[in-house]
């Protein structure tokens, strides 16, 4: 819907938080251990960007809120997990109610 297309920046620092499925999410953490966040289900054609700021966490992991929510890698494989490091960014486009397409990413992003 039109309301979801507003440029929204969501600042998230709590592990296991669920990220909204639109706009930009800026993830940070004060802990040095790896932490995970849940990615809300996509909506077809919605655009989502996730950025890892200056943080002490060793890694950030994005997983779907359900096992059916997947991330399509650049080779078309549908995978369940995105791992990111400090300073990295990923841009996603909703393909369906269960699939995010990775349309851009920096170094430090792994999809598995």
Secondary structure, DSSP 8 states (H G I E B T S, - for coil): -GGGGS--EEEE-STT-EE-SSEEEEE--SSSS-EEEEE----TT-EEEEEE-S---S-EEEEESSTT-EEE-TTS-EESEEEE-TT-EEEEEE-SSSEEEEEEE-TTEEE-
